[in-house]
Structures are given as C-alpha cells and as structure tokens.
Amino acid sequence: MRKLKKGRKFSRPAAQRKALFKGLARNFYLKEKIKTTESKAKELKIFVEKYITRAKKKDLAAQRYLLRFFSKDIVRKLIKDIAPRYKKRPGGYTRIFKLGPRKSDGVKMAIIELVK
C-alpha cells in the first residue's frame, strides 16, 4: 500500500517549496512574528524549530550549517539573540494563533510567533 510522505506540497515543486520556507523563515527570524496561512504556519513551525535547536549548540559546525541556509546577519541573530532565550527549553519555541478567514479567498489565517 502506498504511503504518503510527511509535509505539505502547496502545489509547488521541491525547489520552490524550499525557497518559500527559506523566505518565510528569514522574515520570521528578523521580526519574530509573522502572519501567514494556517497550513504554511504549521509547516514553518517544523522548519524554524530545527534551526533554533541547531543554533543552541553555538559551535562552529552549527554556525557553518546555518550559513548554508541563511545570511550572516540572520545566523548572528539566531545564535546571539534567539537561541540563548531557549537554553533550558527542550523544544516548542513557537506558538500559532489561529485567526479568521481571509476576506479575498476565505483561506484560514494564523500568526506564528516565538514563545517569550
């Protein structure tokens, strides 16, 4: 029996999906709170929390790994500002607030933000 792989496809090829989440994650790390669709927020949560956990290590290997995906200023903010806040927290760095539907097309909206 055929089993589906985890994750949503969003009607995009893999490269476009990866670019979408890199852009969302970049804005999320800079602003620490963004408004997007509910399904994108749920997928972004998985994507973003992996990198925060990696940044908590603060070693050179972690820094080089993060530089493969993000620019220097974002990696610096991740390692110096965001990761130390969650030093003792084992996971669950983000929170999703569900909002009402968008007026134009009725899709469910959400706000994703870092937990204080």
OpenMM code with the backbone's topology and positions (N, CA, C; nanometers):
from openmm import Vec3, app, unit

residues = "MET ARG LYS LEU LYS LYS GLY ARG LYS PHE SER ARG PRO ALA ALA GLN ARG LYS ALA LEU PHE LYS GLY LEU ALA ARG ASN PHE TYR LEU LYS GLU LYS ILE LYS THR THR GLU SER LYS ALA LYS GLU LEU LYS ILE PHE VAL GLU LYS TYR ILE THR ARG ALA LYS LYS LYS ASP LEU ALA ALA GLN ARG TYR LEU LEU ARG PHE PHE SER LYS ASP ILE VAL ARG LYS LEU ILE LYS ASP ILE ALA PRO ARG TYR LYS LYS ARG PRO GLY GLY TYR THR ARG ILE PHE LYS LEU GLY PRO ARG LYS SER ASP GLY VAL LYS MET ALA ILE ILE GLU LEU VAL LYS".split()
positions = [
    Vec3(0.0838, -0.1176, 0.0000),
    Vec3(0.0000, 0.0000, 0.0000),
    Vec3(0.0890, 0.1249, 0.0000),
    Vec3(0.0505, 0.2214, -0.0802),
    Vec3(0.1290, 0.3442, -0.0941),
    Vec3(0.1054, 0.4347, 0.0265),
    Vec3(0.2134, 0.4833, 0.0845),
    Vec3(0.2046, 0.5738, 0.1993),
    Vec3(0.2541, 0.7119, 0.1575),
    Vec3(0.1903, 0.8133, 0.2087),
    Vec3(0.2315, 0.9499, 0.1785),
    Vec3(0.3477, 0.9911, 0.2670),
    Vec3(0.4331, 1.0761, 0.2144),
    Vec3(0.5428, 1.1305, 0.2936),
    Vec3(0.4912, 1.2485, 0.3733),
    Vec3(0.5590, 1.2782, 0.4833),
    Vec3(0.5125, 1.3881, 0.5676),
    Vec3(0.5374, 1.5223, 0.5004),
    Vec3(0.4593, 1.6198, 0.5395),
    Vec3(0.4755, 1.7538, 0.4867),
    Vec3(0.3758, 1.7857, 0.3767),
    Vec3(0.3430, 1.9114, 0.3670),
    Vec3(0.2501, 1.9577, 0.2640),
    Vec3(0.3282, 2.0008, 0.1405),
    Vec3(0.2657, 1.9891, 0.0251),
    Vec3(0.3331, 2.0221, -0.1000),
    Vec3(0.3032, 2.1637, -0.1488),
    Vec3(0.1890, 2.2191, -0.1130),
    Vec3(0.1492, 2.3542, -0.1529),
    Vec3(0.1492, 2.3739, -0.3042),
    Vec3(0.1244, 2.2705, -0.3797),
    Vec3(0.1183, 2.2759, -0.5269),
    Vec3(0.2428, 2.3402, -0.5871),
    Vec3(0.3582, 2.3086, -0.5312),
    Vec3(0.4848, 2.3643, -0.5796),
    Vec3(0.5882, 2.2541, -0.5944),
    Vec3(0.6808, 2.2713, -0.6877),
    Vec3(0.7951, 2.1790, -0.6937),
    Vec3(0.8833, 2.1958, -0.5691),
    Vec3(0.9686, 2.0993, -0.5450),
    Vec3(1.0501, 2.0974, -0.4230),
    Vec3(1.1358, 2.2231, -0.4088),
    Vec3(1.1963, 2.2704, -0.5165),
    Vec3(1.2831, 2.3878, -0.5088),
    Vec3(1.2035, 2.5126, -0.4706),
    Vec3(1.0844, 2.5275, -0.5256),
    Vec3(1.0007, 2.6435, -0.4932),
    Vec3(0.9514, 2.6363, -0.3492),
    Vec3(0.9194, 2.5151, -0.3033),
    Vec3(0.8763, 2.4956, -0.1648),
    Vec3(0.9883, 2.5327, -0.0679),
    Vec3(1.1091, 2.4893, -0.1006),
    Vec3(1.2249, 2.5193, -0.0169),
    Vec3(1.2498, 2.6711, -0.0122),
    Vec3(1.2395, 2.7365, -0.1275),
    Vec3(1.2579, 2.8816, -0.1340),
    Vec3(1.1489, 2.9544, -0.0552),
    Vec3(1.0273, 2.9054, -0.0616),
    Vec3(0.9163, 2.9643, 0.0128),
    Vec3(0.9457, 2.9622, 0.1624),
    Vec3(0.9878, 2.8478, 0.2128),
    Vec3(1.0112, 2.8366, 0.3563),
    Vec3(1.1378, 2.9076, 0.4012),
    Vec3(1.2381, 2.9171, 0.3143),
    Vec3(1.3563, 2.9956, 0.3492),
    Vec3(1.3188, 3.1427, 0.3641),
    Vec3(1.2354, 3.1922, 0.2732),
    Vec3(1.1902, 3.3309, 0.2811),
    Vec3(1.1028, 3.3571, 0.4022),
    Vec3(1.0101, 3.2654, 0.4302),
    Vec3(0.9250, 3.2808, 0.5478),
    Vec3(1.0083, 3.2756, 0.6762),
    Vec3(1.1030, 3.1819, 0.6806),
    Vec3(1.1875, 3.1676, 0.7994),
    Vec3(1.2750, 3.2909, 0.8188),
    Vec3(1.3285, 3.3448, 0.7095),
    Vec3(1.4123, 3.4651, 0.7171),
    Vec3(1.3335, 3.5799, 0.7800),
    Vec3(1.2124, 3.6029, 0.7319),
    Vec3(1.1293, 3.7093, 0.7875),
    Vec3(1.0881, 3.6791, 0.9312),
    Vec3(1.0632, 3.5517, 0.9586),
    Vec3(1.0239, 3.5132, 1.0934),
    Vec3(1.1359, 3.5402, 1.1938),
    Vec3(1.2587, 3.5057, 1.1575),
    Vec3(1.3710, 3.5294, 1.2483),
    Vec3(1.3974, 3.6787, 1.2674),
    Vec3(1.3791, 3.7582, 1.1636),
    Vec3(1.4022, 3.9022, 1.1757),
    Vec3(1.2940, 3.9710, 1.2585),
    Vec3(1.1691, 3.9373, 1.2335),
    Vec3(1.0578, 4.0048, 1.3009),
    Vec3(1.0074, 3.9309, 1.4241),
    Vec3(1.0360, 3.8016, 1.4340),
    Vec3(0.9959, 3.7140, 1.5437),
    Vec3(0.8448, 3.6930, 1.5512),
    Vec3(0.7721, 3.7359, 1.4488),
    Vec3(0.6271, 3.7183, 1.4444),
    Vec3(0.5802, 3.7506, 1.3026),
    Vec3(0.5091, 3.6593, 1.2384),
    Vec3(0.4555, 3.6874, 1.1054),
    Vec3(0.3130, 3.6343, 1.0928),
    Vec3(0.2409, 3.6910, 0.9990),
    Vec3(0.1047, 3.6490, 0.9695),
    Vec3(0.1072, 3.5765, 0.8354),
    Vec3(0.0535, 3.4553, 0.8314),
    Vec3(0.0521, 3.3749, 0.7096),
    Vec3(-0.0677, 3.2808, 0.7149),
    Vec3(-0.0802, 3.1946, 0.6164),
    Vec3(-0.1904, 3.0991, 0.6192),
    Vec3(-0.1640, 2.9937, 0.7267),
    Vec3(-0.2703, 2.9316, 0.7725),
    Vec3(-0.2593, 2.8342, 0.8810),
    Vec3(-0.1733, 2.7142, 0.8423),
    Vec3(-0.1895, 2.6635, 0.7215),
    Vec3(-0.1116, 2.5466, 0.6798),
    Vec3(0.0366, 2.5811, 0.6626),
    Vec3(0.0664, 2.7005, 0.6109),
    Vec3(0.2062, 2.7421, 0.5997),
    Vec3(0.2674, 2.7621, 0.7377),
    Vec3(0.1904, 2.8134, 0.8312),
    Vec3(0.2403, 2.8336, 0.9671),
    Vec3(0.2742, 2.7000, 1.0329),
    Vec3(0.1908, 2.6001, 1.0115),
    Vec3(0.2160, 2.4682, 1.0700),
    Vec3(0.3429, 2.4049, 1.0129),
    Vec3(0.3647, 2.4204, 0.8842),
    Vec3(0.4870, 2.3673, 0.8233),
    Vec3(0.6085, 2.4505, 0.8612),
    Vec3(0.5900, 2.5814, 0.8717),
    Vec3(0.7004, 2.6696, 0.9078),
    Vec3(0.7489, 2.6412, 1.0495),
    Vec3(0.6583, 2.6042, 1.1369),
    Vec3(0.6946, 2.5721, 1.2750),
    Vec3(0.7991, 2.4604, 1.2781),
    Vec3(0.7784, 2.3561, 1.2005),
    Vec3(0.8725, 2.2443, 1.1930),
    Vec3(1.0064, 2.2921, 1.1382),
    Vec3(1.0013, 2.3691, 1.0313),
    Vec3(1.1202, 2.4192, 0.9629),
    Vec3(1.2032, 2.5092, 1.0537),
    Vec3(1.1378, 2.5996, 1.1252),
    Vec3(1.2057, 2.7004, 1.2068),
    Vec3(1.2654, 2.6400, 1.3339),
    Vec3(1.1935, 2.5503, 1.3968),
    Vec3(1.2397, 2.4954, 1.5245),
    Vec3(1.3649, 2.4105, 1.5096),
    Vec3(1.3837, 2.3474, 1.3948),
    Vec3(1.5063, 2.2700, 1.3704),
    Vec3(1.6292, 2.3597, 1.3783),
    Vec3(1.6190, 2.4774, 1.3180),
    Vec3(1.7329, 2.5673, 1.3128),
    Vec3(1.7587, 2.6349, 1.4475),
    Vec3(1.6560, 2.6588, 1.5261),
    Vec3(1.6764, 2.7151, 1.6598),
    Vec3(1.7479, 2.6125, 1.7476),
    Vec3(1.7077, 2.4874, 1.7375),
    Vec3(1.7737, 2.3817, 1.8137),
    Vec3(1.9198, 2.3703, 1.7729),
    Vec3(1.9478, 2.3816, 1.6443),
    Vec3(2.0865, 2.3754, 1.5964),
    Vec3(2.1661, 2.4956, 1.6464),
    Vec3(2.1032, 2.6126, 1.6503),
    Vec3(2.1722, 2.7336, 1.6948),
    Vec3(2.2037, 2.7296, 1.8442),
    Vec3(2.1292, 2.6521, 1.9216),
    Vec3(2.1542, 2.6420, 2.0649),
    Vec3(2.2899, 2.5792, 2.0955),
    Vec3(2.3451, 2.5027, 2.0025),
    Vec3(2.4753, 2.4385, 2.0244),
    Vec3(2.5893, 2.5396, 2.0260),
    Vec3(2.5780, 2.6465, 1.9484),
    Vec3(2.6748, 2.7576, 1.9437),
    Vec3(2.8160, 2.7168, 1.9039),
    Vec3(2.8344, 2.6048, 1.8394),
    Vec3(2.9695, 2.5686, 1.7965),
    Vec3(2.9895, 2.6067, 1.6504),
    Vec3(3.1107, 2.5904, 1.6030),
    Vec3(3.1454, 2.6304, 1.4665),
    Vec3(3.0693, 2.5487, 1.3630),
    Vec3(3.0514, 2.4198, 1.3911),
    Vec3(2.9791, 2.3340, 1.2977),
    Vec3(2.8341, 2.3793, 1.2819),
    Vec3(2.7720, 2.4158, 1.3914),
    Vec3(2.6338, 2.4648, 1.3863),
    Vec3(2.6256, 2.5960, 1.3090),
    Vec3(2.7234, 2.6824, 1.3315),
    Vec3(2.7250, 2.8109, 1.2617),
    Vec3(2.7418, 2.7904, 1.1113),
    Vec3(2.8320, 2.7022, 1.0716),
    Vec3(2.8516, 2.6747, 0.9295),
    Vec3(2.7289, 2.6101, 0.8666),
    Vec3(2.6635, 2.5238, 0.9430),
    Vec3(2.5412, 2.4602, 0.8939),
    Vec3(2.4337, 2.5655, 0.8671),
    Vec3(2.4155, 2.6584, 0.9603),
    Vec3(2.3144, 2.7626, 0.9448),
    Vec3(2.3476, 2.8580, 0.8308),
    Vec3(2.4772, 2.8825, 0.8080),
    Vec3(2.5177, 2.9711, 0.6992),
    Vec3(2.4872, 2.9123, 0.5622),
    Vec3(2.4645, 2.7820, 0.5544),
    Vec3(2.4240, 2.7201, 0.4276),
    Vec3(2.2848, 2.7649, 0.3861),
    Vec3(2.2031, 2.8038, 0.4841),
    Vec3(2.0641, 2.8372, 0.4568),
    Vec3(2.0323, 2.9856, 0.4697),
    Vec3(2.1025, 3.0550, 0.5599),
    Vec3(2.0682, 3.1940, 0.5893),
    Vec3(2.1911, 3.2836, 0.5803),
    Vec3(2.1666, 3.4138, 0.5720),
    Vec3(2.2757, 3.5112, 0.5640),
    Vec3(2.3409, 3.5291, 0.7015),
    Vec3(2.4536, 3.5993, 0.7014),
    Vec3(2.5307, 3.6169, 0.8248),
    Vec3(2.4518, 3.6895, 0.9330),
    Vec3(2.3767, 3.7935, 0.8936),
    Vec3(2.3040, 3.8692, 0.9953),
    Vec3(2.1945, 3.7865, 1.0620),
    Vec3(2.1299, 3.6997, 0.9865),
    Vec3(2.0261, 3.6142, 1.0444),
    Vec3(2.0883, 3.5078, 1.1338),
    Vec3(2.1990, 3.4491, 1.0897),
    Vec3(2.2681, 3.3484, 1.1714),
    Vec3(2.3182, 3.4123, 1.3007),
    Vec3(2.3698, 3.5327, 1.2913),
    Vec3(2.4173, 3.6040, 1.4104),
    Vec3(2.3023, 3.6267, 1.5078),
    Vec3(2.1876, 3.6697, 1.4565),
    Vec3(2.0714, 3.6926, 1.5428),
    Vec3(2.0233, 3.5618, 1.6047),
    Vec3(2.0245, 3.4554, 1.5258),
    Vec3(1.9833, 3.3248, 1.5775),
    Vec3(2.0725, 3.2806, 1.6932),
    Vec3(2.2030, 3.2892, 1.6750),
    Vec3(2.2965, 3.2387, 1.7748),
    Vec3(2.3090, 3.3318, 1.8954),
    Vec3(2.3112, 3.4627, 1.8730),
    Vec3(2.3337, 3.5585, 1.9820),
    Vec3(2.2057, 3.5982, 2.0568),
    Vec3(2.0929, 3.6091, 1.9871),
    Vec3(1.9714, 3.6602, 2.0498),
    Vec3(1.8663, 3.5527, 2.0773),
    Vec3(1.8309, 3.4776, 1.9742),
    Vec3(1.7175, 3.3856, 1.9860),
    Vec3(1.7522, 3.2590, 2.0640),
    Vec3(1.8603, 3.1920, 2.0297),
    Vec3(1.8962, 3.0645, 2.0928),
    Vec3(1.9190, 3.0752, 2.2441),
    Vec3(1.9874, 3.1798, 2.2955),
    Vec3(2.0064, 3.1862, 2.4412),
    Vec3(1.8770, 3.1954, 2.5221),
    Vec3(1.7714, 3.2486, 2.4621),
    Vec3(1.6427, 3.2571, 2.5325),
    Vec3(1.5866, 3.1194, 2.5657),
    Vec3(1.6191, 3.0215, 2.4805),
    Vec3(1.5608, 2.8885, 2.4941),
    Vec3(1.6631, 2.7849, 2.5386),
    Vec3(1.7636, 2.8293, 2.6124),
    Vec3(1.8729, 2.7418, 2.6559),
    Vec3(1.8211, 2.6188, 2.7317),
    Vec3(1.7276, 2.6401, 2.8232),
    Vec3(1.6770, 2.5297, 2.9057),
    Vec3(1.5476, 2.4692, 2.8525),
    Vec3(1.4986, 2.5204, 2.7439),
    Vec3(1.3725, 2.4701, 2.6875),
    Vec3(1.4025, 2.3589, 2.5874),
    Vec3(1.3432, 2.2407, 2.6030),
    Vec3(1.3757, 2.1280, 2.5143),
    Vec3(1.3122, 2.1343, 2.3759),
    Vec3(1.2217, 2.2247, 2.3528),
    Vec3(1.1563, 2.2368, 2.2228),
    Vec3(1.0331, 2.3237, 2.2362),
    Vec3(0.9572, 2.3368, 2.1300),
    Vec3(0.8360, 2.4173, 2.1350),
    Vec3(0.8650, 2.5649, 2.1472),
    Vec3(0.9434, 2.6186, 2.0539),
    Vec3(0.9860, 2.7580, 2.0599),
    Vec3(0.8849, 2.8527, 1.9971),
    Vec3(0.7885, 2.7982, 1.9233),
    Vec3(0.6924, 2.8841, 1.8526),
    Vec3(0.5508, 2.8565, 1.8988),
    Vec3(0.4648, 2.9542, 1.8710),
    Vec3(0.3240, 2.9453, 1.9066),
    Vec3(0.2444, 2.9911, 1.7846),
    Vec3(0.1329, 2.9240, 1.7565),
    Vec3(0.0472, 2.9600, 1.6437),
    Vec3(-0.0890, 3.0038, 1.6963),
    Vec3(-0.1278, 3.1263, 1.6609),
    Vec3(-0.2612, 3.1777, 1.6910),
    Vec3(-0.3439, 3.1706, 1.5643),
    Vec3(-0.4565, 3.1032, 1.5715),
    Vec3(-0.5432, 3.0941, 1.4544),
    Vec3(-0.6326, 3.2178, 1.4466),
    Vec3(-0.6425, 3.2719, 1.3263),
    Vec3(-0.7252, 3.3892, 1.3002),
    Vec3(-0.8434, 3.3468, 1.2138),
    Vec3(-0.9274, 3.4402, 1.1813),
    Vec3(-1.0406, 3.4126, 1.0950),
    Vec3(-0.9979, 3.3980, 0.9498),
    Vec3(-1.0935, 3.3698, 0.8633),
    Vec3(-1.0608, 3.3549, 0.7213),
    Vec3(-1.0271, 3.4881, 0.6551),
    Vec3(-0.9434, 3.4801, 0.5514),
    Vec3(-0.9073, 3.5987, 0.4734),
    Vec3(-1.0272, 3.6383, 0.3884),
    Vec3(-1.0501, 3.7693, 0.3727),
    Vec3(-1.1686, 3.8167, 0.3011),
    Vec3(-1.1683, 3.7776, 0.1534),
    Vec3(-1.0527, 3.7859, 0.0900),
    Vec3(-1.0484, 3.7668, -0.0548),
    Vec3(-1.0822, 3.6247, -0.0984),
    Vec3(-1.0201, 3.5247, -0.0358),
    Vec3(-1.0423, 3.3873, -0.0817),
    Vec3(-1.0890, 3.2925, 0.0285),
    Vec3(-1.1024, 3.3429, 0.1510),
    Vec3(-1.1577, 3.2619, 0.2582),
    Vec3(-1.0626, 3.1605, 0.3203),
    Vec3(-0.9335, 3.1707, 0.2907),
    Vec3(-0.8379, 3.0755, 0.3479),
    Vec3(-0.8122, 3.1124, 0.4948),
    Vec3(-0.7915, 3.0103, 0.5786),
    Vec3(-0.7680, 3.0329, 0.7208),
    Vec3(-0.6311, 3.0970, 0.7411),
    Vec3(-0.6263, 3.1990, 0.8268),
    Vec3(-0.5028, 3.2710, 0.8535),
    Vec3(-0.4548, 3.2421, 0.9956),
    Vec3(-0.3258, 3.2651, 1.0194),
    Vec3(-0.2688, 3.2417, 1.1513),
    Vec3(-0.1504, 3.3356, 1.1721),
    Vec3(-0.1183, 3.3574, 1.2981),
    Vec3(0.0013, 3.4312, 1.3365),
    Vec3(0.0939, 3.3318, 1.4049),
    Vec3(0.2176, 3.3267, 1.3604),
    Vec3(0.3172, 3.2416, 1.4253),
    Vec3(0.4203, 3.3334, 1.4893),
    Vec3(0.4545, 3.3052, 1.6154),
    Vec3(0.5483, 3.3893, 1.6877),
    Vec3(0.6335, 3.3054, 1.7810),
    Vec3(0.7444, 3.3635, 1.8243),
    Vec3(0.8318, 3.2968, 1.9194),
    Vec3(0.7703, 3.3059, 2.0585),
    Vec3(0.7830, 3.2006, 2.1367),
    Vec3(0.7345, 3.1990, 2.2736),
    Vec3(0.8262, 3.2865, 2.3578),
    Vec3(0.7732, 3.3632, 2.4468),
    Vec3(0.8543, 3.4529, 2.5304),
    Vec3(0.9283, 3.3776, 2.6362),
] * unit.nanometer
topology = app.Topology()
chain = topology.addChain("A")
for resn in residues:
    res = topology.addResidue(resn, chain)
    for name in ("N", "CA", "C"):
        topology.addAtom(name, app.Element.getBySymbol(name[0]), res)
